[in-house]
Amino acid sequence: EVRCELGIIAAGGSVDVDVVTTVRASVPGGSRIVNTATATSTTRDIDTGAPATATDSGAVDVVAVSALTIDKTTSTPVVRAGETATFTIEVGDSGPSDAAASVVITDILPEGLTYLSSSTTGGPAVWSCGSADGRQVLCELQDAEGAPVSLAAGTSAPDLVIVASVSAALTAQVVTNVATVTSPTAPGEPEDRVDVEIQAVADLGITKTNLGTPTAGEEYVWEI
């Protein structure tokens, strides 16, 4: 409630009052906010004889816009073919509005990498992940009961950790892992990417044995 003392207003006169407000970041887009103002005076109303009053209302329609950020890193910048690679994804909301549910990370693993598992660092929200084909990983921000939750403006979600297996058949190369994040209130799909160097390493061994007893002047067989 805002109260303004205006003093005496001369007959036929008027006073403009500008009231600046902030819409809460959690107000959903599409909401209509009605603001009502009432003016009162000890001067009697000419028609009713009661203290004079006047009321008017205005309305604003809320547009929710959130600016999501995404940062992707790896704790395994160099990994051998046949081992596992680990990625960490951090998502934030710079505002001004809360990022409405569903907040979803899409992580596209490069060819030769297959999704193994995911985990959430921190809380109370958690990332719930799944992959239908082993390469495209979809993760939704949820509460402890599994319901989608929003991400408050000016905050970051708990870190998401994704572990992928690296095919033993991959040759030495650099692969790129790309992740994006979306929300109904966030325009566009901000993305981040990280490179991983794949090393092809083999540990060869050889064993040679003789078969039977050799006889001078005859053929002899070795097994390798």
N, C-alpha and C positions, 0 to 999 in steps of 0.2 A: 504494500500500500504506500503510495506517494502522496504527501500532503503539501500544498503550496499556499502560502499566505500572500494574497495579491493586493491587500490594502483597499483603498477606495477607487472604484471605477466610475468615472463620470457618466452621466446619462448620455446614451448614444455612443459611448466609447467601448473599447475592447482591449484585451491583453492576450498576447500570444505566449504560450508556455511550451517549450520543446522538452520532451522527456525522452532520453536515450536509454534504450534497454538492450539486453543481450538475450537471445534465444538460447535456452539450455541445449547443450550439445546432444543430449539424449532424446530430444523431441523428434519423433519420426517424421520423415518427409511425407508431405500430403496433409499434415495436420493444419487446422485453421485455429488461430489464436485470436480471440475476441477481447478487446480492451475497452472498458467502460470508464468514462470520467463523469464526475458529478460536481457541479459548482453550487455552493450554498452561500447565503448572505443573511444577515440579521434584518435587512430591509424587507418589508412586507411585500408579498406578491400582489400586484394590482387587482388580480382576479379573485384569488382565494383568500387573501388577507393573512395567509400563513407566511413564515419566512421563505424567501424566494429560493427556488432550486431549479437547476437545469441539468439534463443528462443527455449524453450522446455516446455512441460506440463506434469503434473502428475495428477492422479485422485484417490480419495478414495471413497469407498462405505460406507454410514452411517448405523450403526446399533443402533437403539434407544432402550435403556434399562432404565426403571424406577423402583425404589424401593419403592413400596407403603407401608404405615404403617396404622394400624387401631387400635383405642382405643375405647372400649365400656364401658360405666358406666351406673348406674341407680340411680335415685333420690328416688326410692322406693325399697330399699333392703328388706324390710319386708312389705308385703301387705296382706290384707284380701281377701279371696275368695269372688267374687262378686264385687270387686272394680277394679281400673285401675292401671296398671304399666307403668312407663315412663322410656325410655332408650335414652341415648345420644351417638352418634357415631361421632368420629372425624377421618378424613382420611387425611394423608399427603403424600408428595412425596419427598423422600430423594435424588432423582436424580440418575445418572447424567442427564438423559433426562426428558423432560416433559412427563407426563403420558398421552398418546393419548386417545382421545375419542373413544369409550364410557367408562367413568369411572362409574362402577356400584357396588353398595352395595347390597349384598344379606343377608337379615336378616331372620333367621329361628326361628320363635317363638315356644316355647315349647308347648306341648299338653296341652290344657286347656286355652291358651291365644289366643285372636283373635285381629287382626289388626283393629284399630279404625281410626287413623289419623297420619299425619306427618307434620313437619314444619322445616324450615331452619332458623338457627340463624346466622346472618351476611349476606355477599354477596360479589360481585354482583351475583355470580352464585347461583343457587338454586338446591335443590334435588327434583326431581319429582318421586313420589312413587305410587305404586299400588300393589294389591295382588289379585290373582285369587281365592285362596282357604282360605284366611283369616289367614294363618300361614306363608307362604313364601312371604316376602315383598321384592320387587325389586325397587331400587331407582337409577335413573340416574342423573349425574351432568349435568345441562343444563344452558343456558343463559336465559335472560328475555323473548326471543322469543320462547323458547322451543327447541332450537337446542343443541345437545350434545357438550360439551366443554372439552378441555384438562385441566390437572392440572399441573401448572408450577412447575419445579424442585425447591426444597427448600421451598415450600409453603404448606399450609394446606387448605383444602376445608372448607367452612362454616360448622358448626356443624349441624348434622341431629338429630332431636328429633322424636322418635316414641312412640306413646301411644297405649297400648293394653288393652283390657278388660280381666279380670280374671274370669273364669267360677265360678259361685257360687257352682257348684258341686264338685270342687276340694277339696281333702282332704289335711290335713296339710302335707307339704313336701317342699323340695327345688328343684326348677326347674332351668334349665340352658338355657340361650339365647345365640346363636352363630351367629356372623355376619362375612362375608368375603367381600373383595373388589377386583375387577379385572380391568384390562386395557389391551388393545392389546400389550402395550410395557412393561408390568410387568410380569415377570416369576412367576408362582405359584399363589396361592390365600391366601395372609396373612389373618389371622383370629384373632378374640378376642372374649372372652365369659365373661358373668357375671351371677352370681347366684342371685336368688330371693327366699326368704323364704315366702311360702304361709301359712297363718294362717286360720284355719277353726274356725269361731266364730259364735255362734248362740245366739240370744236374745229371749229366750223362755218367753211366757206369759200364764197365765191361768185365766179363768173367770168361776165362779160357781154361778148359780142362781137357785132359787126354782120356781117350777111351781104349781100354785094354792094354795089353803089353806089346810094345813095338818089337818087330822082328827085322833084323838086318836084311836089307835087299828087298823088303816088301813095303806096300803102301801102309800109311798109318793115318788114322782119323783124329782130328782135334775138334772139339765142340766149343764154339764161341757164343 
